[in-house]
Amino acid sequence: MIAHFIASTSHLTEDLPYFHKVVKALFGNGVFLAHDWISIAERRSDKSANQLQPTNWEAVLEENMAAIDRADIVLIDISRYTFAQGFLAALALQDKKSVLLMSRNNTQNSLAAGIHDKNLQIKTYTTLDDIKLLVDEFIQENSITTNDLRFNFFINRQIHNYLRDVAHKTGKNKSEIIRELIEKEIQSKK
């Protein structure tokens, strides 16, 4: 399983123990990171102010979008909530990724509390030990052995037209139609 972890770097030194705990919990569950931005941020913060190059925000956005695309799950620490985190959460949910928003603060009076999506969980933690429990539970709930797998593939115009027509006639989505065709093929081979 591959995860993308997102958090604000505005208070990096103060938040690093939490970020490292998330990553350690992911690794402890055999989960790989889609993008290890924490190491990059740490190296960047270690440089003196006069050595720092301006942040290339376009590259940061592209890296995050690519990591979300590669990831099976997305975890976002919203303790220091930013617009970027909300934007990336929306992208992940739009891609039907399971998303965990986690915070050291109460989120009941935040915009995130108003989002209703079956792929979204919002949890609060107070200690470093709480993080491990949250991450472990989230991974278990979203493990490949307990959920359907998702994959993308390319089709030609003829197949697209067929699926569109059958979907319209049956009221099913294209994925359901393809899944049923494959299941029929599997049954016929038994």
C-alpha positions as CSV (number, residue, x, y, z in Angstrom):
1,M,0.0,0.0,0.0
2,I,1.2,3.5,-0.8
3,A,0.2,6.6,1.3
4,H,0.7,10.3,0.8
5,F,1.0,12.3,4.0
6,I,0.3,16.1,3.8
7,A,0.9,18.7,6.5
8,S,1.8,22.4,6.9
9,T,5.5,23.2,7.3
10,S,4.8,26.6,8.9
11,H,5.9,25.3,12.3
12,L,8.1,22.5,11.1
13,T,10.5,22.3,14.1
14,E,7.6,22.1,16.6
15,D,5.5,19.7,14.5
16,L,8.3,17.3,13.4
17,P,7.8,14.8,16.2
18,Y,4.1,14.4,15.1
19,F,5.1,14.0,11.5
20,H,7.7,11.5,12.2
21,K,5.2,9.5,14.3
22,V,2.8,9.4,11.4
23,V,5.6,8.2,9.0
24,K,6.8,5.6,11.6
25,A,3.2,4.3,12.0
26,L,2.9,4.0,8.2
27,F,6.2,2.1,7.9
28,G,5.2,-0.1,10.8
29,N,2.2,-1.2,8.8
30,G,4.2,-1.9,5.7
31,V,3.0,1.2,4.0
32,F,5.3,3.2,1.7
33,L,5.3,7.0,1.1
34,A,4.3,8.3,-2.3
35,H,6.6,11.3,-1.6
36,D,9.0,11.9,1.2
37,W,8.7,15.7,1.5
38,I,9.5,15.7,5.3
39,S,13.2,14.9,4.6
40,I,13.3,17.7,2.0
41,A,11.7,20.2,4.4
42,E,14.1,19.2,7.2
43,R,17.1,19.7,5.0
44,R,15.7,23.0,3.8
45,S,15.1,24.3,7.4
46,D,18.6,23.4,8.4
47,K,20.1,25.8,5.8
48,S,20.8,29.3,7.0
49,A,18.3,32.0,5.8
50,N,20.8,33.5,3.3
51,Q,21.2,30.1,1.6
52,L,17.5,29.4,1.0
53,Q,16.1,29.6,-2.5
54,P,12.5,30.7,-2.9
55,T,10.1,27.8,-2.8
56,N,8.9,26.7,-6.2
57,W,5.2,26.4,-5.4
58,E,4.4,25.1,-8.8
59,A,6.7,22.1,-8.3
60,V,5.4,21.5,-4.8
61,L,1.8,21.4,-6.2
62,E,2.8,19.0,-9.0
63,E,4.7,16.7,-6.6
64,N,1.6,16.6,-4.3
65,M,-0.8,15.9,-7.2
66,A,1.5,13.1,-8.5
67,A,1.8,11.6,-5.0
68,I,-2.0,11.7,-4.6
69,D,-2.3,9.9,-7.9
70,R,0.2,7.2,-6.9
71,A,-1.3,6.8,-3.4
72,D,-3.9,4.3,-2.2
73,I,-4.7,6.4,0.9
74,V,-4.1,10.1,1.9
75,L,-3.4,11.3,5.4
76,I,-3.5,15.1,6.2
77,D,-2.6,16.7,9.5
78,I,-4.8,19.7,9.6
79,S,-3.6,20.9,13.1
80,R,-2.2,24.0,11.2
81,Y,-4.9,24.1,8.5
82,T,-4.1,25.8,5.2
83,F,-5.9,26.3,2.0
84,A,-3.5,24.0,0.2
85,Q,-4.4,21.1,2.6
86,G,-8.1,21.6,1.8
87,F,-7.4,21.8,-1.9
88,L,-5.3,18.6,-1.8
89,A,-8.0,16.8,0.3
90,A,-10.6,17.8,-2.3
91,L,-8.4,16.4,-5.1
92,A,-7.9,13.2,-3.2
93,L,-11.6,12.8,-2.6
94,Q,-12.4,13.6,-6.2
95,D,-10.1,10.7,-7.1
96,K,-12.0,8.4,-4.7
97,K,-9.0,8.1,-2.4
98,S,-9.6,7.3,1.3
99,V,-8.6,10.4,3.2
100,L,-7.8,10.8,6.9
101,L,-7.9,14.4,8.3
102,M,-6.2,14.4,11.7
103,S,-5.8,17.3,14.0
104,R,-4.6,18.2,17.5
105,N,-7.4,20.7,17.6
106,N,-11.2,20.3,17.7
107,T,-12.5,20.3,14.1
108,Q,-16.2,20.5,14.9
109,N,-16.4,24.2,14.0
110,S,-14.2,24.0,10.9
111,L,-15.2,23.7,7.3
112,A,-13.8,20.2,7.2
113,A,-16.6,19.1,9.6
114,G,-19.2,20.0,7.0
115,I,-17.8,17.6,4.4
116,H,-19.8,14.4,4.0
117,D,-18.0,11.8,1.9
118,K,-17.8,8.1,2.6
119,N,-14.0,8.2,1.8
120,L,-13.3,10.9,4.4
121,Q,-12.6,10.4,8.1
122,I,-11.9,13.3,10.5
123,K,-10.1,12.4,13.8
124,T,-8.6,14.3,16.7
125,Y,-5.5,13.3,18.6
126,T,-3.7,14.7,21.6
127,T,-0.6,12.5,22.1
128,L,2.0,10.9,19.9
129,D,0.6,7.5,21.0
130,D,-2.8,8.6,19.7
131,I,-1.3,9.1,16.2
132,K,-0.2,5.5,16.0
133,L,-3.7,4.3,16.9
134,L,-5.3,6.5,14.4
135,V,-3.0,5.5,11.6
136,D,-3.2,1.8,12.4
137,E,-7.0,1.9,12.4
138,F,-7.1,3.9,9.2
139,I,-4.8,1.5,7.4
140,Q,-6.7,-1.6,8.7
141,E,-10.0,-0.1,7.4
142,N,-8.5,0.7,4.0
143,S,-6.3,-2.3,3.5
144,I,-6.5,-4.0,0.1
145,T,-7.6,-7.2,1.7
146,T,-10.8,-5.6,3.0
147,N,-11.7,-3.2,0.1
148,D,-12.2,-3.4,-3.6
149,L,-9.1,-2.5,-5.7
150,R,-9.1,0.4,-8.1
151,F,-7.2,0.6,-11.4
152,N,-7.3,2.7,-14.6
153,F,-7.0,1.6,-18.1
154,F,-7.4,3.0,-21.6
155,I,-10.2,2.0,-24.0
156,N,-10.9,2.8,-27.6
157,R,-13.9,4.7,-28.9
158,Q,-15.9,1.6,-29.8
159,I,-15.7,0.2,-26.2
160,H,-16.5,3.7,-24.8
161,N,-19.6,4.0,-26.9
162,Y,-20.7,0.4,-26.0
163,L,-20.2,1.1,-22.3
164,R,-22.0,4.5,-22.5
165,D,-25.0,2.9,-24.2
166,V,-25.3,0.0,-21.8
167,A,-24.9,2.3,-18.8
168,H,-27.7,4.5,-20.1
169,K,-30.0,1.5,-20.8
170,T,-29.3,-0.3,-17.4
171,G,-28.7,2.7,-15.1
172,K,-25.4,1.1,-14.0
173,N,-22.1,2.9,-14.2
174,K,-19.4,1.8,-16.6
175,S,-17.3,0.2,-13.8
176,E,-20.2,-2.0,-12.8
177,I,-20.7,-3.2,-16.3
178,I,-17.1,-4.0,-16.8
179,R,-16.9,-5.8,-13.4
180,E,-20.0,-7.9,-14.3
181,L,-18.5,-8.9,-17.7
182,I,-15.2,-10.0,-16.0
183,E,-17.1,-11.9,-13.3
184,K,-19.1,-13.7,-16.0
185,E,-15.9,-14.6,-17.8
186,I,-14.4,-15.9,-14.5
187,Q,-17.5,-18.0,-13.8
188,S,-17.5,-19.5,-17.3
189,K,-13.9,-20.7,-16.8
190,K,-14.7,-22.6,-13.7
